[in-house]
C-alpha cells in the first residue's frame, strides 16, 4: 500500500527492508501539475478536433457531385464586353 503525504510532498510505501520514502520539492510538484494540465488539454483538443473532422466529413458532398468550375471567362451571347483586369493598375 502507498500513502501520499501531500503536506511534506512525500510518498511512503512498504519495501523489503522497511518503509521506502520518496521525497520531492515544491518546484517539481508544480512542474508536474503543469505538465499534467497541458497533457489533459492536448487530449481534450485532440478529441474535439476529431469530432469536428468527422462532422465535416459527414457534411462534405460526394466526389462525383462536385461542380465543375471553368477557368476560362465566357462573355454572354450577343455581348461585346470584355472582362476587366482589376490588377492592371498594380
Secondary structure, DSSP 4 states (H G I P E B T S, - for coil): -EEEETTTTEEEEEETTEEEEEE--HHHHHHHHHHHHHHHHHHHHHHHHHHHHHHHHHHSPPGGGPPP--SS--PPTT-------GGGG-
